[in-house]
Amino acid sequence: MIKTVYIFFISAIFFISCGDKNEKNNSDQPEQKSDTAIVNTGSANPYAIVDVSPMDMSYFPVDYSKRKMAHDIRTPPVMRVIYSRPHKQGRKIFGSLLKYGDPWRLGANEATEIEFFQNVNIQDKKINAGRYIIYCIPYENKWTIILNNDIYTWGLKIDSTRDLMHFDIPIKKTSENFEYFTMVFQPISKGAELVMAWDDTEARLPINF
Amino acid sequence: MKRFTPLTFILISALFCQGQSNNLPPLDKSPMDVSYYPNNYPVLKIQDKATEPVLMRVIYSRPQKNGRIIFGDLVEYGKVWRLGANEATEIEFYKNVKIGENKIPKGRYTLYAIPNPDNWIIILNKDLDTWGAFKYDAQKDILRTSIPVEKLNESVEALVMTFEKTDNGCNLVMAWDNIKTSLPISIK
C-alpha cells in the first residue's frame, strides 16, 4: 500500500509539474481549467483581452516548426491552417448551434485561413500555392468545404461571390466528444488530410501533393 | 500492486495532461492571437468601414504573467526572447515599410526581442515557420533596432501586441507585466 501511495504521489508531482511549466517551456501543455478560467481577461489588459475562443495554427508536415527547430526537417512546409477554437460548453453543435445548410466559418473570430506553400490537388482540382479562406456548409450527412479568396476578413460575413471551389466530403460520427473545435493535418499515402473535428462529428479533406 | 504500473501512469497522465479526451491537440496554455493594422481590420472590412487597405499583421502567442516577475527574471535581460510562446512570432507587411531608416520589403518575418532594463532590441529575421527562439539564427537577421521601454503603473496579465496609428504609419505596441514598448513603423 505504501508503494501504491508512493507511485501515485510521484506521478502526481510529475504531472502537476508538467502542467505548470513556466512560459519558456509551455508549448502544447494543455489547459485544465474550465472555459471561463482559461484566461485572465480582467481589467489588467488595457489593449486586448485574450479571446474566449483562442487562435491556433497547424502545419503540414505535422509539428513543422518544432521539427524545424530540432533540425529534423529541411524541406519547406506544405501548408498551414490558422483558425480559432470555439468550445462545445455542453451545447449541441451540429444541427443546433450550427444550422444545417448555413455557412459556418470553421472556427470563430477571424475567418479561417489556409495557406498552401506549394500547388496541391483536392478532388483532382489543382489549387495554386497561396492563401485562402476556408469555410464549411455543414449538412446532416456531409460537409461542403469551400475555398474563397477574400482573405483577411471576419468569419461571420464571408463573401460567397469570392468562392473558388466547393468540395463535398463525408462526415463521421465519433464515439467521443471533442470539446474544442480542432483542425489538424494527418499524413496519407499521397499527401495529407485536413482533419476537422468538433462535438461528435469529424470530417476529413484529402489534399494531394 | 500490479494495478499501479505503467497503465496507472498513463491514466494519470490522461487526467492531468489532456484537455481533450482524444489524440488531437488540446488548447494551448498560451493561446495564439492575431493583430492587424489597421486595428480590427477584418471586423471593419465586413462592416464596410475599412478606410484603408490592410497593411500588416502580427501572429503571436500570449503567455500570462500568472503572478511571476517577467522581465529580468522569467525573461532574462540580454537574451533573445521569442516575444510570445510556442511558434516564433510572425509579422507580415503587405507593402514595403520603413523601420527607422531601414527599408523593409513586404513579406513575412519572424520577430524577436532582446529585453534589457532600459531598452529592447527588436529583431526581424527571415527564418520562418519555426518554433520559439531556441534555434534563432542571427545570420538571418534583416534588422536590429533599439527601442526604449516604458514602465506601466498597472501590470498587463497576458502579453499583448497591437498597433497604434501615428503620423507616419503606426507603432507596434508590445506590453507585458509592467513594461510597454513601441516600435515605430513608417508606411509613407
Boltz contact constraints between the chains, C-beta under 6 A:
constraints:
  - contact:
      token1: [A, 4]
      token2: [B, 4]
      max_distance: 6.0
  - contact:
      token1: [A, 7]
      token2: [B, 4]
      max_distance: 6.0
  - contact:
      token1: [A, 11]
      token2: [B, 9]
      max_distance: 6.0
  - contact:
      token1: [A, 11]
      token2: [B, 12]
      max_distance: 6.0
  - contact:
      token1: [A, 15]
      token2: [B, 12]
      max_distance: 6.0
  - contact:
      token1: [A, 15]
      token2: [B, 13]
      max_distance: 6.0
  - contact:
      token1: [A, 15]
      token2: [B, 16]
      max_distance: 6.0
  - contact:
      token1: [A, 15]
      token2: [B, 17]
      max_distance: 6.0
  - contact:
      token1: [A, 18]
      token2: [B, 17]
      max_distance: 6.0
  - contact:
      token1: [A, 19]
      token2: [B, 16]
      max_distance: 6.0
  - contact:
      token1: [A, 22]
      token2: [B, 74]
      max_distance: 6.0
  - contact:
      token1: [A, 23]
      token2: [B, 63]
      max_distance: 6.0
  - contact:
      token1: [A, 23]
      token2: [B, 74]
      max_distance: 6.0
  - contact:
      token1: [A, 23]
      token2: [B, 85]
      max_distance: 6.0
  - contact:
      token1: [A, 26]
      token2: [B, 29]
      max_distance: 6.0
  - contact:
      token1: [A, 26]
      token2: [B, 30]
      max_distance: 6.0
  - contact:
      token1: [A, 27]
      token2: [B, 86]
      max_distance: 6.0
  - contact:
      token1: [A, 29]
      token2: [B, 29]
      max_distance: 6.0
  - contact:
      token1: [A, 30]
      token2: [B, 17]
      max_distance: 6.0
  - contact:
      token1: [A, 30]
      token2: [B, 18]
      max_distance: 6.0
  - contact:
      token1: [A, 30]
      token2: [B, 19]
      max_distance: 6.0
  - contact:
      token1: [A, 30]
      token2: [B, 26]
      max_distance: 6.0
  - contact:
      token1: [A, 31]
      token2: [B, 19]
      max_distance: 6.0
  - contact:
      token1: [A, 31]
      token2: [B, 27]
      max_distance: 6.0
  - contact:
      token1: [A, 31]
      token2: [B, 29]
      max_distance: 6.0
  - contact:
      token1: [A, 40]
      token2: [B, 157]
      max_distance: 6.0
  - contact:
      token1: [A, 44]
      token2: [B, 157]
      max_distance: 6.0
  - contact:
      token1: [A, 45]
      token2: [B, 156]
      max_distance: 6.0
  - contact:
      token1: [A, 45]
      token2: [B, 157]
      max_distance: 6.0
  - contact:
      token1: [A, 45]
      token2: [B, 158]
      max_distance: 6.0
  - contact:
      token1: [A, 47]
      token2: [B, 160]
      max_distance: 6.0
  - contact:
      token1: [A, 47]
      token2: [B, 162]
      max_distance: 6.0
  - contact:
      token1: [A, 48]
      token2: [B, 160]
      max_distance: 6.0
  - contact:
      token1: [A, 48]
      token2: [B, 162]
      max_distance: 6.0
  - contact:
      token1: [A, 50]
      token2: [B, 62]
      max_distance: 6.0
  - contact:
      token1: [A, 50]
      token2: [B, 158]
      max_distance: 6.0
  - contact:
      token1: [A, 54]
      token2: [B, 31]
      max_distance: 6.0
  - contact:
      token1: [A, 55]
      token2: [B, 32]
      max_distance: 6.0
  - contact:
      token1: [A, 55]
      token2: [B, 33]
      max_distance: 6.0
  - contact:
      token1: [A, 56]
      token2: [B, 32]
      max_distance: 6.0
  - contact:
      token1: [A, 64]
      token2: [B, 129]
      max_distance: 6.0
  - contact:
      token1: [A, 65]
      token2: [B, 87]
      max_distance: 6.0
  - contact:
      token1: [A, 65]
      token2: [B, 129]
      max_distance: 6.0
  - contact:
      token1: [A, 65]
      token2: [B, 130]
      max_distance: 6.0
  - contact:
      token1: [A, 65]
      token2: [B, 131]
      max_distance: 6.0
  - contact:
      token1: [A, 66]
      token2: [B, 131]
      max_distance: 6.0
  - contact:
      token1: [A, 68]
      token2: [B, 130]
      max_distance: 6.0
  - contact:
      token1: [A, 69]
      token2: [B, 130]
      max_distance: 6.0
  - contact:
      token1: [A, 69]
      token2: [B, 131]
      max_distance: 6.0
  - contact:
      token1: [A, 69]
      token2: [B, 134]
      max_distance: 6.0
  - contact:
      token1: [A, 69]
      token2: [B, 135]
      max_distance: 6.0
  - contact:
      token1: [A, 77]
      token2: [B, 129]
      max_distance: 6.0
  - contact:
      token1: [A, 110]
      token2: [B, 42]
      max_distance: 6.0
  - contact:
      token1: [A, 152]
      token2: [B, 42]
      max_distance: 6.0
  - contact:
      token1: [A, 152]
      token2: [B, 54]
      max_distance: 6.0
  - contact:
      token1: [A, 153]
      token2: [B, 42]
      max_distance: 6.0
  - contact:
      token1: [A, 153]
      token2: [B, 45]
      max_distance: 6.0
  - contact:
      token1: [A, 154]
      token2: [B, 42]
      max_distance: 6.0
  - contact:
      token1: [A, 154]
      token2: [B, 43]
      max_distance: 6.0
  - contact:
      token1: [A, 154]
      token2: [B, 46]
      max_distance: 6.0
  - contact:
      token1: [A, 157]
      token2: [B, 46]
      max_distance: 6.0
  - contact:
      token1: [A, 176]
      token2: [B, 21]
      max_distance: 6.0
  - contact:
      token1: [A, 176]
      token2: [B, 22]
      max_distance: 6.0
  - contact:
      token1: [A, 179]
      token2: [B, 20]
      max_distance: 6.0
  - contact:
      token1: [A, 180]
      token2: [B, 20]
      max_distance: 6.0
  - contact:
      token1: [A, 180]
      token2: [B, 27]
      max_distance: 6.0
  - contact:
      token1: [A, 182]
      token2: [B, 24]
      max_distance: 6.0
  - contact:
      token1: [A, 184]
      token2: [B, 24]
      max_distance: 6.0
